[in-house]
Structure formats: structure tokens, C-alpha cells
């Protein structure tokens, strides 16, 4: 799936069972931030659309000059 395809997933029609539940993701906190971010992306599969339990979440990232990788690294540091 391309980045554009991931961004364009419609939460109203997506098959919930095809989405990863973020509660099932486990990240090794001893990894450096970049590797934690990479592991998160590997496990979540689509960082724009995933589940939290039974709830479908659509993530939108701002265009404020911060790269997607930097955002994920910030996010991974909080895990």
C-alpha cells in the first residue's frame, strides 16, 4: 500500500478487521528512538488508520515543516 493509499483510507468503509489494534503493538524501549519508530511503523502497517480496541482511528499529520519520521520519533519516545 502506498503512502497516498494509507492516507486516503476511509474510516467509514474500511474493514476494521484489516486494521492493526495499537494495543497489540509492543516496542522494545531499549531501542534507540529511530529504531523504535521503525518498529512502530512495521507493526502498525498504516500509521494513518488503525484501531484502538473496536474504535477506528484516522490520524492526520500537520504540514508544519516537521517530517513524518520526526513525528514518529517524537511519538516513539513517549511509548
Phi, psi and omega in degrees: 000132180282166178302317180297319177299318179298316180297326188269007178300130179268116183295341180282337185238354183294145175284109183306324182292343179275350183266148178279136174276119183300336178293341181267000180275133177236124181243131176289110184291348179278349179289151173297156183308317181298317180291326176296318179297316179297319179294320177301312180298321179298317184281321184285334179069311177230104181288353180267339183209122181205181179248153166235098188067237180266358184267128176277132181245131175250118182263135177236135182250137181285159179257063185254017178093349177273127183289160177301318179298317178297320177298315180295323178296320176298316180297315182297327179295338181270353181288000000 
